[in-house]
Amino acid sequence: MSKKIVVLGAGTGGTIVANNLRRHLPAEWEITVIDRDDNHIYQPGLLFVPFGLQKSKTLTRSRKKYILPGIDFVIDEITNINPEKREVKSKNHTFTYDFLVIATGCKIAPEENDGLMDAWGKNAFSFYTIESAELLRQQLKEFKGGKLVMNIAELPFKCPVAPIEFVFMADWFCRKKGIREKTEIELVTPLAGAFTKPKASAVFTESAKSKNIKISTSFELSSVNGKERYIESVKGDRIKYDTLVIVPTTIGDEVISKSGIDDSIGYVPTHQNTLKALKHDRVYVIGDATNVPTSKAGSVAHYEADVVVFNIMAEIHGVKPEEIYDGHSTCFIVYSKGTSSLIDFNYRIEPLPGKFPVPKLGPFTLLHETKMNWYGKLGFEWLYWNVLLAGRHLGAPPTLVMAGKHVG
C-alpha cells in the first residue's frame, strides 16, 4: 500500500520540504505538491525592481524545474482542506494523505484598506508583487521630488525589514538622481520603532537619522485619501504624501479560512517549536502560512523546512516530534547600491553584532553596513535557485548559533 504526503504550495518552504522528503523516503512514499500556477518568484528581488537594479522578468522561473523527479507536481486550485478525513480537494481532484504540509503563503490585500484601491497605481504603490513593483519603477523613474511616504498598514506583514530597506534605497536613489534635497522621506509604521526588536530598531533609527529619513511610529492606518493625498490613523492623525508606497493588509490564503482551519486572519495556528498544526494531527505548517511569532521571510521558511522534515521523519518512525525550531531568521538589509547590513535572531534573542556564518571570520558582519554584506545579498540569489530550493544542506543548523556574536 502506498503512503502519501501532500504539500500545499510550491514556494520556498513547500519546494524545500518536498525535495528533502524525497531524498529521505523510499519510493513507496508518494509525494504530491499542489500549486495554482507554475511561476516561482524570487521575492527578495522585488525590492530592487523599483530602483532599476533588477529586471522583473528575471525573477520568475518554472516551479516544476526546481521540484525533484519522483515528486508529482499538480497545477490546480486547492478548494478545501479536511484534516479529519485527511483529504484535500482541488478544482479537479481529491487527494488523500498520511501527512500534510501547508505552505500556502500569504499575500497583500489592498482592497482591505479603506480608500487604497482609489489611489492604487495613481499615487499609491507597492513592491510586493511583480505588477506593483513595475508600476512603482515607472513612478520613481518620473519622480522629481516631493514627499515620499512608506507606510505599513498593519501587522503581520511579509519581510519586516523590507520597508526599512525601501526608505534607505529611496535615499540612495534620490541622491543619485540629484533630487534628494527636494525630497522628504518618511517611514510610517504601526510598530513602536523601526523594527520589531529594540536593539536592531535603535541601529536602524540611527541610520535613518543620518540619512535625514523621518520615522513615525505607532501609526495604525485607518484610511488612504488618494484625492487629497494623505493617510489617516485610527486616532485621526494625518500624514500628507505626494507618492505613497504601502505594505497593504496581508492575509493568508483564502483556502485556509474557507476550510475553517485559520486563526481568523488566514493563518494556521501552529506550534512555534515543532511546527505542527495545533489543532490537527499529521499536519505541519511552514513559512508565511504559520502564525508563529517570527518574520514572514524566506530564511524562516528555509530554517523551518529542516524542522518539518525532521519531525515528519520522526513521526513516520513512531517517535514524537521534537521542539527544535527557535524562531531563527536571517535578513540582509540593503542600505544603498553597494552596501548592506545583516541581522540574525530568533524568538528570544535580538539581533546582535558579530560575524556570520563563521564565528570571528564571517565573511559577513552583523548589524553593520558593509560592502561584503552587499555581495552576500547579491550572491544569495544564485544560492537560492541552485542550492536552497533543492533542499541541499549548507551545514548551517536551523537554530540560532550564538558563537561569534557579541552579547552586551
N, C-alpha and C positions, 0 to 999 in steps of 0.2 A: 504494500500500500504506500502510495507516495505521500510525502509530508509537505506541507505548503507554508511558505512565508510570503505575505503580500506587503509591499511597500507602496504607500500612497504619496506620490510626489517624487520627481526626478531632478530636484535641485541639488544643492551642495550636500545636505545631510542624507537625503534618500539615496543618492548615487553612491556616496562613500559606503554607507551601511550595506547596500545590496552587493556591491563589488567585494567588500570584505567578507560578508557571509558566504558568498560564492566560493571564495578561496578556502574557507574553513570547513564547509559542509560537503558531504558526499552527494553524488548525483541524484540519489533518491529524494533529496530535498528540492522541491520546485520553488524557484524564486520568481515572483512576478512584480514588476514595477509599473505603476499606472500614472500617467500624467496627461493633461488635456492637450498638450502640444509637444512638438519636437524642438523647441527653442530654449537652449540653456544659455542664460545670460550671465556674463561675468560682472556681477553687481558692483564691486569696488571701482570698476572703470567708469561707471555712470557719472561720478562726480567730476571726472576730467573732461567729459564731453562739452559742458557749457563754456569751458575756458579754451577750447580748441586743442587740448592736449591729447585727446583720443577721439578716433572716428567711431561713431556709434555702430557702424556696420561690422567693425572688428570684434564687437563684444558678444555676438550671438553665434553659437555653434550648435550642431545637432546633438541632442541629448543621447540619442542611440549610440553615437560614435564613442561615448565615454562609459557605456554600460557593457560589462564583460560578456563574452559569449557564455551561453549556459544560463542566461537570465532572460526571461520573457518580458519584453518591453511593450506595453499596450498603450496606444494613444486613444484615450476615451475620457469622457466627463464622469467623475465619480458623483453619484447621486445620493447614496445612503451608506452609512457605516452602522452595522448592528453587532456590537460586541457580545451580546447574549447568544446570538445564533452563530457567532464567528463568521460573519458574512459581510461582503462589500458588494454593493450594487453600483453598476455604471450604466450609462445610457443603453449600451449594447450587450452587457454581460453581467453574470453573477459570479463572484469569486468567493470560495470558502478558504479559510486559513487556519493554521495551527498557531502562528504568531503574526501579529500585525504591527507594522511600523508606520506611524503617522508623521509624514514630513511635508505637510501641505502648505507650510509657509504663511506669510501674511502679505497684505497689500495696502496701498494707500486708497482712501475712500473720500476724495474731495467733496463728493455730494453730501457727506455727513456734516460739513461745516457751513453754517449759515452764510449765505451770500457769496461763497467762494466760487461756485460754478459761473456766476455772472461775470466774474473778473478773470476766470481761468483762461490762460493763453493770451489775455489782453494786457493786464498789468500784474497778474499773479501767476507764478510759475513754480515748478518743482524740478527735481532731478532724480526721482526715484523710479522712473520708467524711461525706456529709450525715447518714447514720443515726447515726454515732458522735458527730458534733458536736451533734446534737439530744439524744442521751442525756446528754451532758456538760452541756448547757444546763440540763436538768432537775435534774441533780445539784448544779450550782452555785447554782441557784435555792434549793435546800433546804439548802445548806451553811451550817453555823452556826459553823465554826471547826474547828481541829484541824490535823493535819499533811498538807499538800498537796505531793505529790512529782511532779515532771515528769521522766520517765525516757526516755532514748533507748536502745533495746535494742541496736542495732548499726549499723555503717556499711556501705554508704552509706544515706542516707535523704533524703526529699524536703524541700526548702527548709530548709537548715541553720539559718536564723535563727528559724524558727517556734517551737521550744521556748523560746528566749530571750524572744521576744515574749510567749509564753504566761505565763511567770512574771512578767514586767513588768506584763502586763494583769491577772493574778491579784492582784498587789499593789494596783493601782488599784481593782479590783472589790471587794476585801475592805475597803479604806478607805472606799469609797462605802457599803458595807453596814454600816460601823461595827464590823466583826469582825476588823480587821487585828491587833490586839494579842492576839487569841485564836487567830491562825493562824500556823503555821510554813510557810514556802515554801522548797522545796529543788529545785534543778536537778541531776539525776544523769546524767552523760554519760560515754561511753567515750573522749571526746576528752581531750587533755591540758589543755584550757582551755575557756572558754565557747563558743569558736568555732574554726574551722579555721585562721584566720590570726591570728598572735600580737598584732599591733598592735590590731586590732579587738577581739580577745579581752580585751585589757587594759582597753579602754574599757568594754566590756560588764560586765566583772568589777567595775570601779569603780562603775558604775551599780547593779549588783546589791547591792553592799556598802551603798551609800547608801540602798537600799530594804529593807535587812535581809533579803536573799534569800541563802540558803546555796548554794554551788556545790560539788558533789563530782565530782571528775574521775577519769579512767582507771578507771571502773567498768564492767566488761564483764558484762552481765546473763547470769546462768545460769538463774534461775527466778523466778517470781512465786508467792508463797504468799498467796492471797486469803483463806484461812481465818484465818490469823494476821496478815495484813496486813503483809507485808514483802517486799522484793525482795532477792535474794541474788546476789552476783557470782561469777564463776568462781573467785576466790580465797577465797570463803567469807565475805566481808563482807556484813553485813545492814543494810538501811536500812528502818526501820519507816514506815508511812504510815497515814493514815485514808482519804484519797482518792488514788488513783494515776491520773495522766494519763501515757499512754505512747505513744511512737512505736514500734510493734512492728517486727519484722524487715520489711524492704522488699524485694520481689523484682520482677524484670522479668516481662513477660507469659509465661505458660507456653508459648505457641506458639514462642517463641524457643528455649527449652530442648528442646521436643519436636522441633523441626526440626534440632537439633544445631548451631545457629549461635551458641551463647551462650558466656560466659566462665566457666561453672559456677554463676553465681548469677542467670542470666536476662537478662544484658545483652549487647549485641553488641559484640565487640572492634572499636573504631573508631579511625581515625587522628585524633589530637587536633587537628590543624590543617586537614586537608581535609574531615574528617567522612565520608570513605569507609569502608565496612566493610573491615577489614584483610585479610580472607581471601577476599573476593568482589568480582568485577568488576561495575561498573554498579549497585552497591548503596550507598546513602547512609543514614546513621542520624542521628536528631535527638532532642533533648530527653532525657527520662528513660530512653529505651531505650539510650542510649550508655553506654560505660564510661569516658568521658573524665573526667579529674580536676578537674571543676568542679562547681558546685552543680547539684542537680536542681531547677531553679526555672524559672518561666515566662519570665523575662527572658533566660535562657540559650537557651531554645528560640527565642525571638524573634530574638536575635542570630545564632544558628546558621542560622536559616531563610535569611537573606541569603546566607550562605556556601554552603549546599546548592544554592540556586537558581543562584548564580553558577557553581558547579562543574559542575552538570548542563548548563547552557547552554554552558560551555566544552567539555565532552566532546562534546556534540551537534555543535559546530563543529570537532571534531577537535583540540582543544587540551587539554593536560594540566591536571588540576585544580590549583588553587593552594593553598598552605599559608597560608590567611588567618586562620582562627579562632584567637584567643589565650586562650580560656577566659573571655571577658568576661561578667561578671554584675553586675547592679544590684539591690539589695534595700532596700525600706523596712523599718525595724524599729520597730514601734509600741511606745511606752512606756506610753501611757495613752490614754483617750479625749481627743483634743485635741493630743497630741504624738507625734512620730515622729522617728527618725533615718534616715539613708540611707548605704548603702555602695556603692562602685563599685570593682571589682577584676578581675584576671584570673589566669591560671596563675602568673605570676611576680610580679606587683605586688600588694602588700597594699592593703586599703582605706586611703586617705589622706584627711586633711582637705582642704577646699576647697569650691568651688561646683559645681553641676551643674544642667542640662546645659550652660549657657553659662558659660565661664570668667569669674571675678570677679563675674558678675551673678547667677548661679543660675537661677531663684529658690530652688533647694533647697540646703541646707547639708549637706555630707558629714561623717559621724562626729560629729554634733551633734544634740541633741534640740531640735526647733523645732515651732512651730505650723504653719508653712508646709509642712514635710515631711508633716504630718498631712493637710493639704489635698491634697497631692500623692498620698498613698496613697488618699484617697477618690476623687479625680479620675481615678485610673488605671483604675477600673472602666469608666467611660464610654469612655475611650480604648481599652481592651481590646476592648470589643464593637464600637465604631464605626470604629476606625482600624486597630488592630494585626491583628486576625483577617483583615481584608480584604487584608492584605499591602501596605498603603499605606506609603510611606516617610515617616518623621518627619524625614528629613535627618540622623539620627544614624548614624554608621558602626557596623558590628557589632563593631569592635575598641575597646579602651580608649583614651580620649583623656587625655593627661597634662596638657594645658593647664588652668590653673585649680586644679591640685592642689598642695598644699604638701609637698614632699619633705623628709625630715629632721626 
